[in-house]
Amino acid sequence: MLLTQDIIQNARSCGATLHSVAKALEMEPTELADALRLPADVVHQTTVSDEVQHRLHEVCAAFLVTAELHESDADAAQHFRLTPIRVLGHRTLLQAVADGDLEKALRYLRTISGGQNG
């Protein structure tokens, strides 16, 4: 499994936009903006702030690892968005990342990739 900084670097290299990340997660861009507590107008912006870009990279990073653990991207997206995880305080991976807990989310993903339950 990659180190966190390598995962984020991979996410940065994918050129993540709000629309592309939302599409990968099978969400509407407005839903993703809301989940990340971003201003509503970010959906219509052609360029976004460094902070928004950083948040998108974190989501992308956690989703890339999630996708490695599933047979399909659709299954990974569903798990990422909808499955409450006990060790993350019964939050989904998306909620944990949105709350600034990327490291906890990645630690959980490393644990389940090793065969343990969360």
Buried (B, 14 or more C-beta within 10 A) or exposed (E): EBEBEEBBEBBBEBEBBBEBBBBBBBBEBBBBBBBBEBEEEBBEEEEBEEEBBEBBBBBBBBBBBBBEEBEEBEEBBBBBBEBEBEBBEEBBBBBBBBBEBBEBBBBBBBEBEEEEEB
